[in-house]
Amino acid sequence: GGGGGGGGGVELEGGREHAFSIESRERMFVFQKGGSIVPKQERRRRSSRAMALDPYTLSVALDHENRARGELYGDDGHSFAYAKGDYALREYGFANGILSARTVAGSARNFAGAVEARVEKIIFFGIRQAPRKIEITNAGSHCETLPALPFAYDPADSVLTVKLGRDQATLPVFAADWTLTLIQ
C-alpha cells in the first residue's frame, strides 16, 4: 500500500503494481483514470506552436465495464476565430470493442492544421484478450473500410498498441469521423 505521509506509494505501470519513493527525481508519475481516453502529443518541443502539426497518441484506459470516453478541443491556437465557429470539439468513445471519434461541436474543416492533424498511435490499457484483427472505417466524404492493421499485444500487462502512420492507414484527429473495431 502507499499513501500516508511516508513519502512512497504504489505505481501502477502497465497494470502491475510497483513500490516507489516520492524522493526519486528520476521519474514523474502520471496516473490515468479507468474509463478515460486522453489524447496526447508526445513529442518534446520548445513551444506549443512548434508542435501544432505533431501527431497524437490516444491513451485508452478501460473501466470495469470495458468502456472509456474522452474529448479533445482544437482550434488554430492563436486567433479569436473560434468565436466564428473555427474550432472542433471531438468526442472519443470505446464500447463493445469499437473505438469511435466524432465531432460534437464546431467544424473541423475551418481552422488551420485541422485537416493535417493525425493519430499516430492508440494504446489500450485493460484489454484482456488480443484481437484477431483490427479494422478502421473512415466516414469522411465516403465510407470505406481499410485493411487490417498491425498491432502488438502484451498479455502480461493487458496492453494493446496500434501504430498508425505512413505505411499503415492514418486517422484524422479533427477532419473526419471514424471507427476502429477490435475483431475477436
Residue pairs with C-beta under 8 A, 6 or more apart in sequence:
1 10
2 8
2 9
2 10
2 19
2 20
3 9
7 21
7 22
7 23
8 19
8 20
8 21
8 22
9 19
9 20
9 22
10 17
10 18
10 19
10 20
11 17
11 18
11 19
11 20
11 29
12 18
12 31
14 125
14 154
14 156
14 157
14 158
14 159
15 125
15 126
15 157
15 158
15 159
16 156
16 157
20 27
20 29
32 38
32 59
32 61
32 125
33 61
34 61
34 62
34 63
34 64
34 68
34 126
35 61
35 62
35 63
35 65
35 67
35 68
35 69
36 61
36 68
36 69
36 70
37 58
37 59
37 60
37 61
37 68
37 69
37 70
37 92
37 93
37 94
38 58
38 59
38 61
38 70
39 56
39 57
39 58
39 59
39 70
39 72
39 90
39 92
39 173
40 56
40 57
40 58
40 59
41 51
41 54
41 55
41 56
41 57
42 57
43 51
43 54
43 55
45 51
45 54
48 77
49 77
49 78
52 77
52 113
53 113
53 116
53 117
55 117
55 118
55 119
55 120
55 121
55 165
56 72
56 117
56 118
56 119
56 120
56 173
57 119
57 120
57 121
57 122
57 123
58 70
58 92
58 99
58 119
58 121
58 122
58 123
59 123
59 125
60 68
60 92
60 94
60 99
60 122
60 123
60 124
60 125
61 68
61 125
61 126
62 68
62 94
62 124
62 125
62 126
62 127
63 126
66 94
66 95
66 126
67 93
67 94
67 95
68 92
68 93
68 94
69 91
69 92
69 93
69 94
70 91
70 92
71 89
71 90
71 91
71 92
71 104
72 89
72 90
72 92
72 173
73 87
73 88
73 89
73 90
74 87
74 88
74 90
74 108
74 111
74 113
74 114
74 117
74 173
74 174
75 81
75 82
75 86
75 87
75 88
75 111
76 82
76 86
76 111
76 112
76 113
77 113
79 86
81 87
81 110
81 111
82 106
82 111
85 106
85 107
85 110
86 106
86 107
86 110
86 111
87 105
87 106
87 107
87 110
87 111
88 103
88 105
88 106
88 107
88 108
88 111
88 114
88 174
89 103
89 104
89 105
89 106
90 101
90 102
90 103
90 104
90 108
90 173
90 174
91 101
91 102
91 103
91 104
92 99
92 100
92 101
93 99
93 100
94 100
94 124
97 131
97 181
97 182
97 183
97 184
98 179
98 180
98 181
98 182
99 122
99 179
99 180
99 181
99 182
100 177
100 178
100 179
100 180
101 171
101 177
101 178
101 179
102 177
103 174
103 177
108 114
108 115
108 172
108 174
108 175
108 176
109 115
109 175
114 173
114 174
114 175
115 172
115 174
115 175
117 172
117 173
117 174
117 175
118 164
118 170
118 171
118 172
118 173
119 164
119 170
119 171
119 172
119 173
120 163
120 164
120 165
121 161
121 162
121 163
121 164
122 161
122 162
122 164
122 180
123 159
123 160
123 161
123 162
124 159
124 160
124 161
124 162
125 158
125 159
126 158
127 153
127 158
127 159
127 160
127 182
128 158
129 184
130 151
130 153
130 155
130 160
131 151
131 153
131 160
131 182
131 183
131 184
132 183
132 184
133 148
133 149
133 183
134 148
134 149
134 151
134 162
134 180
134 181
134 182
134 183
135 145
135 146
135 147
135 148
135 149
135 180
135 181
135 183
136 145
136 146
136 149
136 169
136 171
136 178
136 179
136 180
136 181
137 143
137 144
137 145
137 146
137 178
137 179
137 181
138 144
138 146
138 171
138 176
138 178
139 176
139 177
139 178
139 179
140 172
140 175
140 176
140 177
140 178
141 176
146 169
147 169
149 162
149 164
149 168
149 169
149 180
150 162
150 163
150 168
151 160
151 161
151 162
151 163
152 160
152 161
152 163
153 159
153 160
153 161
154 160
154 161
160 182
162 180
164 170
164 171
171 178
171 180
172 178
